[in-house]
Amino acid sequence: MTAPSTFGLSSEARNLHWLLTNLVEEVPGILSVAVVSSDGLLLLSSDPGRNAEAREAREERPSGPRGSAADLATIVSGIGSLTVGAAKVLDFGGVKHTMIAMAEGSVFIMSISDGSLLGVHGSASCDMSVVAYHMALFVGRAGHVLTPELRSELRKSLESESESESGSDPGSGARPELAERER
């Protein structure tokens, strides 16, 4: 996992980054984690530096797993919206968590607060009950601090990271084969 830079962030934002890092490091089989706002925007990710890497991998082998937190955020937002709609139609109350088990892995989604969601992409070998337990711990610890102000700070932090990643020109440290491919 690439540790995100927490320089200049509030103590609450640094605490959320620490909780997310702890979740990924403590639970075997977790591939990617994303915290998504109620409007579907990525707030926090276990692999912010891997978005470019995931795009490269997608071009090289389009049928494999993406690995990108941006892709996971899109999936989490879509599934979260679908399950909230289903819960309203069925009139069973709010959605607490959703799990999708596939042949090669799993996706877990848990409500945090105010419509925010925690999404985890796990390998086929991960223990689903351990993942769910640690997700519940994260939600319990993070839910009360995920205020509108903190969500705004996290969004701005991710936007500045993506701008600094995309702002580099092909000759300033980018891989030569990527620079060539872009021409």
N, C-alpha and C positions, 0 to 999 in steps of 0.2 A: 504494500500500500504506500502511496505517496502521501506524506504528511502535508496537509495544506498549511499555508502560511497564516499565522494568527496574529502577526504583527499589526498593531494599530486597532485591533478589535476590542470590544468591551469584554469585561470579565464573563458576562453571560454567554457571549458568542464563543469565547475561548473554552468555556466549560462545555458547551454543546459539541465543539470540535473534539474535545477530549473524550466525551461520552461516546461519540461516534467511532473514534479511533479505538477506544476500549472495546466496543462491541465487535468490531472487525477482528481485533487481535485475540480476543478471548474465545471466540466461537469458531471452531474448525469448519471449513466448508463454505464460509460466506465469501462470495465473489465480489459483490458490490452492494453498497447501501446508499439510499437517497432519501432525503427529507424534502417533501414537496408541499408547497403552500396550497391553500384551498382553491386558488385560481390556477393551479397546475404548474407553477413555476418552481424550478429546482432551487432550494434554499441551502442545502448542505449535502455534501457528497463525500464518500470514502475515497474517491479517486478523481479529484478535479484535474489532475495532470494527465489522466489517461484518455480524455475525450479525443484528442488528436490521434493518439495511438489507436483507439478503437476505430476511428474513421479509416486509418491506413489498413488495419486488419480487415475491415469490411470490403475494401477495394481488392485486397489480395485473395480473400476467401469469403465470398458473399453469403455462403450458407451457414457459417459458423456463428457462435454466440458473439454478441456485440461487445459486452463488457463495459460499455460506457454508462456513466451515471446519467447522462442526458437521455439515453435510450431508456434506462430504467425509470427515470422520472416520468417520461411520456407514458410508459406502460402503467405505472402506479396511478397516475392521474386519470387515465382512461378507465382502468378497472375500478378505481375508487368511485368515479362518477357513475359507472354502471351499477355498482352494488348499492350506492345511495339511492339511485332511482328505483331499483328493485325493492329495497326496503320500504320506500314510500308506497309503492304499488301494493305490496303485501301487508303494509301497515304493521310491521313487526318491530318498530323502533329503529334506533341508530345502528349502523354497522360498526362492530368492534374490531373485527379482523377478517382477512380473506387469505386463503392459501390455495395456490395452484401447484399441483404436483405433476411434473412431466417426466418423461423417460430419462432425460439428461440433466434434470435439475428442478428447482422449485422457485416460486416467487411468493413472498409473504408480504402482506400489507396490513398495517395496523393504524388505527386512528390515533392521533396525538391530541390535538385540541383545535377548536375553531375550524375544523375541516382540514387541518394539516395532516399529512400522512407520512408514515415511515415505511419505506419499501426495502426489502432485502431480496437479493438474487443469490440463491444458494446452489451449491453443486449437488449432484445426485447422491453423494456420500454423506451429506450433512444430516445431522440428527434433527428432525423437524421440531421435536419437543424442546430441545435445547435452544434452537433458534427462537422459537416462540417465547420461551421464558426470558431470554436476554432482551428480546424486543420489548416485552412488557416492562422489564426493568428500565430500559431506555425511555419508554413513554412515560413511566411514572416519575422519572427524574427530570425529563425535559419538558413535559407538558405545561407545567406552571410557569416556566420562564420564556416560552415561545410567544412573546407579546407581539403586537403589531410593530412596535419600534424595533425589536430584535429581528423580526422577519425582514423588515426594510434594510437593516444593517447587513444581514446575511445575503440578500439579493445584490446589494451594491458591492459586497465583497466578491461574490462570484462573477459579477459583470466586469469588475476591474481585473480579475484573474484572466477571464476569457479575452479581454481586450489586450492584455499584455502578451498572451499566447499568440493571438492572431496578428498582432502588430509587428512581429519580426519579419524582416525581408529575407528572401531566400538565401542571400549570401551571408547572413549574420548568425550562423550557428544551426540553421535548419539542415536536415539531411540532404545531401546532394541529389539523391535519386528522387526525393519529393520535389525539390526545386525544378528538376528536369521534367517531371511528370506534369507540373503545373503550367509549363510553357506551351 
